[in-house]
Amino acid sequence: MFFVISKLVGFATTPSTALFIVGLVGVMLLIFRRRRAGMTLCVLSILLTFAFGLTPLANVPQAILEDRFPQPVINEPPTGVIMLGGPVDVDLSPARNTIAINSGAERVTETAVLAVRYPQARIFLSGGSGHFGDPGLNTESALTKKLLVELGLSAERIEMEEKSRTTAENARYSLEALKPKPGERWLLVTSASHMPRAVGTFRAVGFDVIPYPVDYQTYGLSQLAVFPESVAEGLGLVDNAAHEWIGLVGYWLTGKSNALFPAP
């Protein structure tokens, strides 16, 4: 039920969708001769689309998330690497008979780099499907494993779980599968903007991980004066940030994270 609710809330609270709805309502009011209210909503929709789509303001909420956890200093080989699902498309991949990856591809490439750098480290993939319905054989973990093998990793070295559909389930099923012992050092690989929520869920189940953020989309809070190249790019940043900020609040209120905004 939490999975279904989270998907519905995520759709309803996407800023780009909300701005379109505001503009659409404004146009409808104009058609029905509610000129003042209609013009107000249309202008509001245009101004907010401009602010979030074509100015550096789009960077702020994303940069705050990405800067929360810095790159770790690794002084000794880790016990293993946990990569959270998300970079492969479980629907497009079988449709095109390939492994389709998205903007989260660095999760896969950096996991491959870490596997080579630390040959004794265990490699664990966590991810079922973030979509409704039964994914069958095309889980995020299964497709990612296939891609890592094609990149040169041994299939025997890669462990995985294929049941999780949310970040909270990533943490719970990873804990059940790995049963970490005191003193073990596990790197957690996921997108930098997603790292605060991911760390909060792992801490909530008692799994102390070392954050290893990847997939940066901004230059950070120290370099905010970067203009999006298109409205789509700017709104995409805001949509992603809103998804994470709302997720942080929802996870904290439901006890799935140990803090509202987890810190290092």
Secondary structure, 3 states (H helix, E strand, C coil): CHHHHHHHHHHHCCHHHHHHHHHHHHHHHHHCCCHHHHHHHHHHHHHHHHHHHHCHHHHHHHHHHHCCCCCCCCCCCCCEEEEECCCECCCHHHHHCCCCECCCCHHHHHHHHHHHHCCCCEEEEECCCCCCCCCCCCCHHHHHHHHHHHCCCCHHHEEEECCCCCHHHHHHHHHHHHCCCCCCCEEEEEECCCHHHHHHHHHHCCCCCEEEEECCCCCCHHHCCCCCCCHHHHHHHHHHHHHHHHHHHHHHHCCCCCCCCCCC
